Amino acid sequence: MLQTVQSYIHSLPIPVIMVVGIMTLAGFYFGKTMRFLRLPSIIGFMLIGVVLGPSVLNLLGEKLKDGFGFITEIALGFVALSIGLELSFAALKKQGTGIILIIVFESFLAFAVVTVAVFLLTRNLPLALIFGSLAPASAPAGTVAVIQEYKAKGNLTKALYAVVGFDDGLAIVIFGFAFAIARSLLVQANGGASETLWHLVASPLLEISLSFLIGAVIAVLYRLLARRLSERREIFILTFATVLVTLGICQLLHLSLILTNLVIGMVTVNTQPQGLTEKIKDELTEVMPLLFVLFFVLAGSNLHLALLPSLGLVGVAYIVSRSAGLMGGAWIGAVVGRAEPKIRKYLGIGILSQAGVAIGLSLVVKQTLTPMGPWGARIGILVITTITATSIIFEIVGPILCKIGLRKAGEIPNQ
């Protein structure tokens, strides 16, 4: 029956632009129904994505989704920019060293706990290092969407912005080193000549350094142009164009679009008058809801329900150990850094979302290991399948727990 429906849909000459309209309408209205269940709207967006994707109607097939990749990149670019605009050094200084300790502890403890758990289960150190290196990566879009939907404000909200912004950068650094070591171990174990450690880690280090440098340069140019504008709409047009140009540069130079746009926002908020940054934030608030609808509908369409049974023990171990590492590390960092009680209690449950960055890094694993032979292909498929399947769980549970934490901390206004 389902295959008949899918075949009928594919036989219809539905224009691509109409598919975008269907995504927007269906996602928007189904997102609104989530309020009756007291769930974040993005859960509704993702469920509609599952329905429109290959798991049900297959209206959003693989080829069509590839064509919509630019929407995902634009949304992530704006999410990263909005996070960067919240990372004022003056505001972070008020939170003290606690926020830095939280980021360090939650990232490295997640890496360590997942590595140990997967190693105890598989006795495969390279595989354990790969899964461990993917654990710290978060999905800032989910957290930011919940914060903006419920208009959350307070110290926990500021801490969440900082953590999901900076931990992706640290996650990329951890992945660069850990995957380099894992790859060297795998090559040696399969009779190949290992590369020097410096050669293996040079590429990720260069990517991170260039992302910061390019982001800072673009931020300076953006600042010079923005100073000459006064109208909010003019500033938004400049901001939109800046994000698109930045995304193009990231594609050309193979840089991290999240880090680069985050740096633009961070430099801007720390060098510009508060009035200008507030205008930028206000304009972003107007366009972000539309981007969130499209982004999470597309994210949902990538969640293949057929992958859930393939989780296996490795997938379960990854979910449990990653959750324990992130929450435990956030709590330890908050205690050591003497953060206020509500940050100690609730920050950990607000950072569990995982999707784009982790899936992207797992794709790097697959693309890197597959040419090395059958053993590399097997590991690559195992990693990307497990990460994609576990992202289904984290993308559903993460935003719900984030909302609960913000509500309990008293940072969501009464509605």
Secondary structure, DSSP 4 states (H G I P E B T S, - for coil): -HHHHHHHHHHS---HHHHHHHHHHHHHHHHHHGGGGT--HHHHHHHHHHHHSTTTT-SS-HHHHHHTHHHHHHHHHHHHHHHHTT--HHHHHHHTTHHHHHHHHHHHHHHHHHHHHHHHHH--HHHHHHHHHHTT---HHHHHHHHHHTT--SHHHHHHHHHHHHHHHHHHHHHHHHHHHHHHHHHHHTTPPPPPHHHHHHHHHHHHHHHHHHHHHHHHHHHHHHTT--SHHHHHHHHHHHHHHHHHHHHHHT--HHHHHHHHHHHHHHHS-HHHHHHHHHHHHHHHHHHHHHHHHHHHHT--GGGGGG-HHHHHHHHHHHHHHHHHHHHHHHHHTT--HHHHHHSGGGS----HHHHHHHHHHHHHHGGG-HHHHHHHHHHHHHHHHHHHHHHHHHHHHHHHHHHHTT-S---
